[in-house]
Amino acid sequence: MSEKNPENHMDPIWRTRMETLMKRTRNMEVKQTIDEALWQYYFEKGMEVPKWRRNKDPDWWTEYLLSLGLDPNNP
């Protein structure tokens, strides 16, 4: 809540933060529901659950710059 007035639920900053929190919570719930449904479907069929998510590679940009012959530490 707002540090100035914690009892004021109409404070724009408080409302924005709560809306963001609620959206993130909802997204996590949807993600979990989809994961559970996919696991159950493939488990019932006796199949291995495919890996739907992409593996994140934080070094891809550095490797890309190096492949171009550029220094990754120089913006």
C-alpha positions in Angstrom: 0.0 0.0 0.0 1.0 3.6 -0.2 3.5 4.7 2.4 1.7 8.0 2.7 -1.8 6.6 3.3 -1.9 2.8 3.8 -5.7 2.8 4.3 -6.4 4.5 0.9 -7.0 1.6 -1.5 -7.7 4.1 -4.3 -4.1 5.3 -4.3 -2.9 5.0 -8.0 0.4 3.5 -7.1 -1.1 0.9 -4.8 -3.8 0.0 -7.4 -1.1 -0.4 -10.1 1.0 -2.6 -7.9 -2.0 -4.8 -6.9 -3.1 -5.1 -10.6 0.4 -6.2 -11.5 0.5 -8.7 -8.7 -2.9 -10.1 -9.6 -1.9 -10.5 -13.2 1.3 -12.3 -12.3 -0.6 -14.6 -9.9 -3.2 -15.4 -12.6 -0.5 -16.2 -15.1 1.2 -18.5 -12.7 -2.1 -20.3 -12.0 -2.8 -20.7 -15.8 0.8 -22.0 -16.4 0.4 -24.6 -13.6 -3.0 -25.7 -14.9 -1.6 -26.2 -18.4 1.4 -28.1 -17.1 -0.8 -30.4 -15.0 -3.2 -31.1 -17.9 -0.3 -31.9 -20.3 1.4 -34.1 -17.8 -1.9 -36.0 -17.0 -2.7 -36.4 -20.8 0.7 -37.8 -21.7 0.9 -39.9 -18.5 -2.5 -41.6 -19.2 -1.3 -42.4 -22.8 1.9 -43.9 -21.4 4.0 -41.4 -23.3 6.9 -39.2 -22.3 5.9 -35.6 -21.6 7.6 -33.4 -24.2 9.6 -30.5 -23.1 7.5 -27.5 -24.3 9.6 -24.8 -22.8 12.6 -23.4 -24.5 15.8 -23.6 -22.6 17.0 -20.2 -21.9 20.6 -19.5 -22.8 21.8 -16.2 -21.2 25.1 -16.3 -23.2 23.5 -16.4 -26.6 24.0 -12.7 -27.2 27.7 -12.9 -26.2 28.2 -15.9 -28.5 26.4 -14.1 -31.3 28.6 -11.0 -31.0 31.7 -13.2 -30.9 30.5 -15.0 -34.1 30.3 -11.6 -35.8 33.8 -10.7 -34.6 32.7 -8.0 -32.2 33.7 -7.5 -28.7 30.8 -8.4 -26.4 32.0 -6.1 -23.6 31.9 -3.0 -25.9 28.5 -1.5 -26.2 
